[in-house]
Amino acid sequence: DRFLRYQIAGDLLPSRDGGGEGFNREGIIATGMLAIGNWPGGDADKEKMVTDIVDDQIDVISRGMLGLTVACARCHDHKFDPITTEDYYGLAGIFFSSHILPGPGRKTEGSPVLRIPLLPPEELAKRNAEEARTGEIQMEFDSIKESQRKESALKNLARTADYLMAIHRSRSGQPGATTSPATDLSDEAVEGWLRYLGFQKEHLLSKQVTDIHGKPGIHAWVGDQDAASLTVNTNTEEVSYLTIVQPARSVAVHPSPQNSVSVSWKCPTEGTYTLDGKVRDLDSSCGDGVSWELTLESQGESRILCQGNFINGGEELFSNAGGADSLKSLKLGVGDRVSVSIGPKTSHACDTTLVDLSIAAEDPNGPVWDLNEDLIEDVLVANPHPDRFGRNGIWSFQESTENGGSAQGGEGLRKRWQEEIGKLSLEGQGERTLDIAVERAAQKIGEALEAHAALDATAQAAIADDPIAVAYRDLVSDKSPFPFQFDPQDLSDVDRVRWDGLNNELAELQSHPRPPLEYGNGIQEGGVPDTEY
């Protein structure tokens, strides 16, 4: 009898250990018989779904306990058995005022079966209260950490110019990007700023290889992954190696399995220029073609001038891919970069690509920079590489990885910085001119951020959409690229007392580890939540 009673209403019966009404672990588990069914599959008609559950429960009870089919009385009195619709709906009233689902679920979805905690109510309430308090303590910890993060970021605002200059040195290939005693910045911190501002992370090809593959006059710059390379044939005749035939006095680029490799030209003098060139697959015996881009980075903006994706063994002129007009009369400022990037395809091992690139000043008597002519005589002298006119750092060869995009504040800050560089660029030539403009622009950005920090909340809110304001909010939040390592020793006396008190309280809560909470599927009093029952 107890077995049957438990399956029908075990959740309402006193437990066998004499614990009284209110909680019966075995009884709750036993009522799982009434919850069995494909109810999580759901039904668009939620009212019908609830009545179908009740009908199933009546059918299970009557068949299982009485050996009779009572479900027919849903529509009419039984013709032979003494079971009426009144009996059916009397039972239905009991089951409608019970539930095996936490809710009906959304119209297009079902609902999970009810999971009933197998703990007495008072123990469950205590457990829930302790878990809630543990969560509150963690939130207080986070609040203290966030307060210290903001305080640290406010102190670091004064070093914004240092970070911007480190990025400039890193991207222009200058030594000491993060190791200068004057800056004392970590590589990790500078990379954080690169990501925040939306710059690609670039690694200059740094390893030099002479007579590569045993071929005299074939020299290369190679990256950390040997596949990433720039190879120059300095000979006056074509040379074959591996499956490649490289023309005389030519430059070839090969990407790594995941990353593109680019050749960049940095504008030394403000003026108007015309670009020309082409790319050609040098490994026609294998592979799946070439993917390439010609881009211009100017005033913080990077735009694609032309791009292509051609078949194995193919060739493409820049003028055909983007239209000749798009490569003419380009107004460039000091430090603007033109880059040809070769990206990896599925058969990246066969992506060796010839690159021709020339940049001509609009003035007929002006200089013409030519990738081949500038590199052939002394390709391994340096990276960044000088041009043949004696200007240092004009050409560079690097492996580039995407950073996932900048934060909104980072993009605005980068544009503002580049705009300031453009305003401050002095007439003349040489690296020093650009460095001075970059440094002064970085200082102005840092000063603007510090000035914004000094404003009261009302004044800050009045210019909330200004790029400096947006960046400021990022820099003092968890989006900040400023390095931060929480240390309780750095807290104020008041916060340290609060921190220690919270730690002691948390240790007390965790001193009595609780076993995982068990759940049972079954039935409970009260109609299905969020329904008319």
C-alpha positions in Angstrom: 0.0 0.0 0.0 2.8 2.4 0.9 4.4 1.7 -2.5 1.2 2.7 -4.3 0.5 5.7 -2.1 4.0 7.0 -2.6 3.7 6.9 -6.4 0.4 8.7 -6.3 1.1 11.3 -3.6 4.4 10.6 -1.9 5.3 14.3 -1.8 2.4 14.9 0.6 2.9 11.9 2.9 5.0 11.9 6.0 8.4 10.3 5.6 9.0 6.8 7.1 11.7 8.1 9.5 9.0 10.1 11.3 10.1 13.4 10.1 6.5 14.6 9.7 4.8 16.3 6.8 6.6 18.8 4.6 9.4 16.7 3.1 9.5 13.1 2.1 12.6 12.4 0.0 11.5 8.9 -1.1 8.0 10.0 -1.7 9.1 12.9 -4.0 11.2 10.4 -6.0 8.3 8.0 -6.2 6.1 10.6 -7.8 8.4 10.6 -10.8 6.0 8.0 -12.3 3.6 10.9 -12.9 6.3 13.0 -14.6 7.4 10.4 -17.2 6.6 11.5 -20.7 7.9 13.5 -23.7 6.6 16.8 -22.2 9.9 18.8 -22.8 9.1 18.5 -26.5 6.4 21.0 -26.0 3.3 22.1 -27.9 2.4 25.4 -29.6 -1.0 25.1 -27.9 0.0 25.4 -24.2 -3.5 25.0 -22.8 -3.9 21.7 -24.7 -0.4 20.6 -23.5 -1.4 21.1 -19.9 -4.7 19.2 -20.4 -2.8 16.4 -22.2 -0.4 16.0 -19.2 -3.4 15.7 -16.9 -5.1 13.2 -19.2 -1.9 11.1 -19.2 -1.6 11.2 -15.4 -5.2 10.1 -15.0 -4.6 7.3 -17.5 -1.4 6.2 -15.8 -3.1 6.1 -12.3 -6.3 4.3 -13.5 -4.5 1.7 -15.7 -1.7 1.1 -13.2 -3.8 1.1 -10.0 -7.3 0.1 -11.0 -6.7 -1.9 -14.2 -9.3 0.3 -15.9 -9.2 2.9 -18.7 -10.7 6.0 -17.2 -9.4 8.4 -19.9 -12.4 7.7 -22.1 -14.5 9.7 -19.6 -12.8 12.8 -20.8 -15.5 13.0 -23.4 -18.4 10.8 -22.2 -19.5 8.5 -19.4 -18.2 4.9 -19.8 -20.8 2.7 -21.5 -20.2 -0.4 -19.3 -17.9 0.6 -16.4 -19.4 2.8 -13.7 -17.1 5.7 -14.5 -18.6 9.1 -15.3 -17.2 12.3 -16.7 -17.8 13.8 -13.3 -15.3 11.2 -11.9 -12.8 12.0 -14.6 -12.9 15.8 -14.0 -12.9 15.3 -10.3 -9.5 13.6 -10.7 -8.5 16.2 -13.3 -9.1 18.9 -10.8 -6.5 17.3 -8.5 -3.9 17.1 -11.3 -4.7 20.5 -12.7 -3.8 21.9 -9.2 -0.4 20.1 -9.4 2.5 20.5 -11.7 5.4 18.5 -13.2 6.8 21.5 -15.3 8.3 24.7 -14.0 6.3 26.6 -16.7 4.7 26.0 -20.1 7.7 27.3 -22.0 7.6 29.6 -25.0 5.2 28.9 -27.8 7.7 27.4 -30.1 9.5 25.5 -27.4 8.9 23.0 -24.7 9.7 23.2 -21.0 12.2 21.1 -18.9 10.6 18.7 -16.5 10.5 20.1 -12.9 13.7 19.4 -10.9 12.8 19.2 -7.2 15.5 19.8 -4.6 15.8 16.7 -2.4 16.4 18.6 0.8 14.0 19.6 3.6 12.7 23.2 3.1 14.6 24.6 6.1 17.9 23.1 5.0 17.3 24.3 1.4 16.5 27.8 2.6 19.8 27.9 4.7 21.8 26.5 1.7 20.2 29.1 -0.6 20.9 31.9 1.8 24.6 30.9 2.1 25.0 30.6 -1.6 23.4 34.0 -2.0 25.7 35.5 0.5 28.7 33.9 -1.2 27.6 35.6 -4.4 27.2 39.0 -2.6 30.7 38.7 -1.2 32.1 37.9 -4.6 30.4 41.0 -6.0 31.9 43.1 -3.2 35.3 41.7 -4.0 34.8 42.6 -7.7 33.7 46.1 -6.6 36.9 46.6 -4.6 39.0 45.3 -7.4 37.2 47.6 -9.9 37.8 50.6 -7.7 41.5 49.8 -7.5 41.6 49.2 -11.3 40.1 52.6 -11.9 42.5 54.2 -9.4 45.5 52.5 -11.2 44.2 53.5 -14.6 43.9 57.2 -13.5 47.5 57.1 -12.5 48.4 55.5 -15.8 46.7 58.1 -17.9 49.9 60.2 -17.6 51.7 57.4 -19.4 49.4 57.3 -22.4 52.1 59.1 -24.6 54.6 56.4 -23.6 52.3 53.7 -24.8 51.5 55.5 -28.1 55.2 56.0 -28.8 56.0 52.4 -28.0 53.3 51.4 -30.6 54.9 53.8 -33.1 58.3 52.3 -32.5 57.0 48.7 -32.7 55.1 49.3 -35.9 57.9 51.2 -37.6 60.4 48.6 -36.7 62.5 50.8 -34.4 64.4 49.0 -31.6 63.5 49.5 -28.0 59.7 49.5 -28.4 59.2 48.1 -24.9 62.7 47.8 -23.5 63.7 51.4 -23.1 64.4 52.4 -19.5 62.5 55.6 -20.1 59.3 53.7 -20.8 59.7 50.5 -18.8 56.7 49.0 -20.7 56.1 45.2 -21.0 55.5 43.5 -24.4 52.1 42.3 -23.0 51.1 45.9 -22.3 52.0 47.2 -25.7 50.2 44.3 -27.4 47.2 45.2 -25.3 47.3 48.7 -26.7 47.8 47.4 -30.2 44.6 45.4 -29.8 42.7 48.3 -28.2 43.6 50.7 -31.0 42.7 48.2 -33.7 46.2 47.8 -35.2 47.3 44.5 -36.6 49.9 42.7 -34.6 53.0 42.7 -36.7 56.2 40.8 -36.4 59.1 41.9 -38.6 60.8 39.1 -40.5 64.0 39.0 -38.5 66.0 35.9 -39.6 68.5 36.3 -42.5 69.2 33.4 -44.9 71.8 33.6 -47.6 71.9 31.3 -50.7 68.7 29.7 -49.6 68.1 26.1 -50.9 71.8 26.2 -51.9 71.2 28.7 -54.6 73.8 31.5 -54.9 72.2 34.9 -54.9 68.9 33.8 -53.5 68.6 35.5 -50.1 65.6 35.7 -47.7 64.2 37.3 -44.7 62.3 34.7 -42.6 59.9 34.9 -39.8 59.4 32.8 -36.6 57.6 30.3 -38.7 60.0 29.5 -41.6 57.1 29.5 -44.1 56.7 33.3 -43.6 59.4 34.8 -45.8 60.5 37.4 -48.3 62.9 36.0 -50.9 65.0 38.0 -53.4 66.7 36.7 -56.5 69.6 39.1 -56.9 70.9 37.3 -60.0 70.5 38.6 -63.6 68.8 35.3 -64.7 65.9 33.3 -63.4 66.6 30.6 -60.8 64.7 27.4 -60.1 64.3 25.9 -56.6 61.9 23.4 -55.2 58.8 23.8 -57.4 59.4 27.5 -58.0 60.9 29.5 -60.9 61.8 33.0 -59.7 62.6 35.6 -62.3 65.8 37.6 -62.4 66.1 40.5 -60.0 62.7 39.9 -58.3 61.1 39.8 -54.9 58.8 37.0 -53.8 56.6 36.7 -50.7 55.3 33.6 -48.9 52.7 33.6 -46.1 52.7 31.4 -43.0 50.0 28.7 -42.6 47.8 31.1 -40.6 49.0 34.6 -41.3 49.6 37.0 -44.1 53.1 38.4 -45.0 53.2 42.0 -46.3 55.7 44.3 -47.9 55.2 47.9 -46.8 56.5 51.3 -48.1 56.4 54.2 -45.7 56.0 57.7 -47.2 58.9 59.9 -46.3 57.6 63.2 -47.7 54.1 64.7 -48.0 52.9 64.8 -51.5 50.8 63.3 -54.4 51.8 59.8 -55.7 50.8 57.1 -58.2 51.1 53.4 -57.4 51.7 50.6 -59.9 52.6 47.0 -59.8 51.4 43.4 -60.0 51.4 40.0 -58.2 52.1 36.6 -59.9 51.9 33.1 -58.6 55.5 31.6 -58.9 54.5 28.1 -57.9 52.2 27.0 -60.8 52.8 23.3 -60.4 50.9 23.1 -57.1 48.5 25.0 -54.8 45.2 26.7 -55.3 46.1 30.2 -56.4 46.9 33.5 -54.6 45.0 35.8 -52.3 46.3 39.4 -52.0 45.5 43.0 -51.0 47.0 46.4 -51.7 46.2 48.7 -48.8 46.8 52.3 -47.7 47.1 53.3 -44.1 46.6 57.0 -43.6 45.4 59.2 -40.7 44.5 56.2 -38.7 42.3 54.7 -41.4 43.3 51.5 -43.3 41.5 51.1 -46.7 41.9 48.5 -49.4 42.9 50.1 -52.7 42.5 46.8 -54.6 42.5 43.1 -53.9 42.3 39.8 -55.7 42.1 36.1 -55.5 43.3 34.4 -58.7 43.8 30.9 -59.9 47.0 28.8 -59.7 49.8 30.2 -61.9 47.9 33.4 -62.5 48.9 37.0 -62.5 47.1 40.3 -61.7 47.9 43.9 -62.4 46.9 46.3 -59.6 45.5 48.6 -62.2 43.2 45.9 -63.5 42.0 44.8 -60.0 41.1 48.2 -58.6 41.0 50.5 -61.6 43.9 52.6 -62.7 42.3 55.8 -61.4 42.1 54.5 -57.8 45.9 54.3 -57.8 46.6 57.8 -59.2 46.9 61.2 -57.5 47.0 59.7 -54.0 47.7 62.4 -51.4 50.0 60.9 -48.8 51.4 62.3 -45.6 54.6 61.6 -43.8 54.4 58.1 -42.3 51.5 56.8 -44.4 52.0 53.2 -45.4 51.3 51.3 -48.6 51.3 47.6 -48.2 51.0 44.5 -50.4 49.8 41.5 -48.4 49.8 37.9 -49.5 47.4 35.7 -47.4 47.5 31.9 -46.9 45.1 29.7 -48.8 44.3 26.1 -48.3 47.5 24.9 -50.0 49.6 27.6 -48.3 52.8 25.6 -48.9 52.4 26.6 -52.6 51.7 30.3 -52.1 55.0 31.8 -53.2 54.1 35.1 -55.0 56.1 37.6 -57.0 55.5 41.2 -55.9 56.2 44.2 -58.0 55.5 47.6 -56.5 56.5 51.1 -57.5 55.5 54.5 -56.0 56.1 57.6 -58.2 55.9 61.2 -57.1 53.5 63.3 -59.2 56.3 65.7 -60.0 58.0 64.3 -63.2 61.3 65.2 -61.7 60.5 63.6 -58.4 61.7 60.2 -57.1 60.3 56.8 -58.0 60.5 54.1 -55.3 60.7 50.6 -56.8 60.7 47.5 -54.5 63.0 45.5 -56.7 65.5 48.3 -57.4 65.6 49.4 -53.7 66.2 45.8 -52.4 68.3 44.0 -55.0 71.8 45.3 -54.2 71.7 44.8 -50.4 68.5 43.0 -49.4 69.8 41.8 -46.1 71.2 45.1 -44.9 68.2 45.8 -42.5 64.5 45.3 -41.9 63.1 48.0 -42.1 65.1 48.5 -45.2 66.4 51.8 -46.7 65.6 53.0 -50.2 68.3 53.5 -52.8 68.2 57.3 -52.1 69.7 56.7 -48.6 66.5 57.2 -46.6 66.3 54.6 -43.7 63.2 52.6 -42.8 61.3 53.1 -46.0 60.6 49.4 -46.7 59.6 46.7 -44.2 58.6 43.1 -44.4 56.4 41.6 -41.7 54.0 38.8 -40.7 50.6 40.2 -39.7 47.9 38.7 -37.5 44.4 40.0 -37.1 43.5 41.3 -33.7 39.7 40.8 -33.8 38.9 44.5 -34.2 39.3 47.5 -31.9 36.9 48.7 -29.2 34.8 51.8 -30.2 36.9 54.0 -27.9 40.1 52.6 -29.2 39.1 53.3 -32.8 38.2 56.9 -32.0 41.4 57.4 -30.0 43.5 56.0 -32.9 41.9 58.4 -35.4 42.3 61.4 -33.1 46.0 60.5 -32.7 46.5 60.1 -36.4 44.7 63.4 -37.1 47.1 65.2 -34.6 50.1 63.6 -36.4 48.8 64.9 -39.7 48.4 68.4 -38.2 51.8 68.4 -36.6 53.8 66.8 -39.5 56.5 69.3 -40.4 57.7 69.9 -43.9 60.9 68.2 -44.9 62.3 64.7 -45.0 63.8 62.1 -42.8 62.7 60.0 -39.8 63.2 62.7 -37.2 60.4 64.8 -38.7 57.9 62.0 -38.3 59.1 61.0 -34.9 58.7 64.6 -33.6 55.1 64.8 -35.0 54.2 61.4 -33.5 55.6 62.2 -30.1 53.9 65.6 -29.9 50.6 64.1 -31.0 50.9 61.4 -28.4 51.6 64.0 -25.7 48.5 66.0 -26.8 46.3 62.8 -26.6 47.7 62.1 -23.1 47.0 65.7 -22.0 43.5 65.6 -23.4 42.7 62.4 -21.4 44.1 63.8 -18.2 42.1 67.0 -18.7 38.9 65.0 -19.2 39.6 63.0 -16.0 39.8 66.3 -14.1 36.3 67.3 -15.1 33.3 66.7 -12.8 30.7 64.1 -13.7 28.3 66.8 -15.2 31.0 68.2 -17.5 32.0 64.7 -18.6 28.4 63.8 -19.4 28.0 66.9 -21.5 30.7 65.6 -24.0 30.0 61.9 -23.6 30.3 61.2 -27.3 33.6 62.9 -27.9 36.3 60.4 -28.8 38.4 61.4 -25.9 35.5 60.9 -23.5 34.6 57.4 -25.0 38.3 56.4 -24.7 38.5 57.7 -21.2 35.6 55.5 -20.1 37.3 52.5 -21.7 40.7 53.2 -20.1 39.2 53.3 -16.5 37.1 50.1 -17.1 37.8 46.4 -17.6 38.3 47.2 -21.3 41.4 49.1 -20.4 44.7 48.1 -22.1 46.6 49.5 -19.1 48.3 46.7 -17.2 46.7 45.9 -13.9 47.5 43.4 -11.3 45.3 43.4 -8.2 47.2 43.4 -4.9 45.4 43.7 -1.5 48.5 45.4 -0.1 47.8 48.4 -2.3 44.3 49.0 -0.8 43.6 51.9 1.5 43.3 51.1 5.2 39.5 51.2 5.0 39.3 48.9 2.0 41.9 46.6 3.4 39.8 46.1 6.6 36.7 45.5 4.5 38.7 43.1 2.2 40.0 41.1 5.2 36.5 40.9 6.8 35.0 39.6 3.6 37.7 37.0 3.3 37.1 35.8 6.8 33.3 35.6 6.2 33.9 33.7 3.0 36.3 31.3 4.7 33.7 30.6 7.3 31.0 29.9 4.7 33.3 27.5 2.8 34.6 25.7 5.9 31.8 23.2 5.8 31.7 22.0 2.2 28.3 20.8 1.1 27.7 17.8 -1.2 26.2 18.6 -4.6 22.5 19.2 -4.3 20.5 16.3 -5.6 17.2 16.7 -7.6 14.3 14.5 -8.4 11.7 14.5 -11.1 8.2 14.4 -9.7 5.0 16.3 -9.0 4.4 19.2 -6.7 1.4 21.1 -5.3 0.0 24.0 -7.3 -0.9 24.3 -10.9 1.7 24.9 -13.7 3.2 28.4 -13.1 2.3 31.1 -15.7 -0.9 29.3 -16.7 -4.5 29.9 -15.7 -4.1 27.0 -13.2 
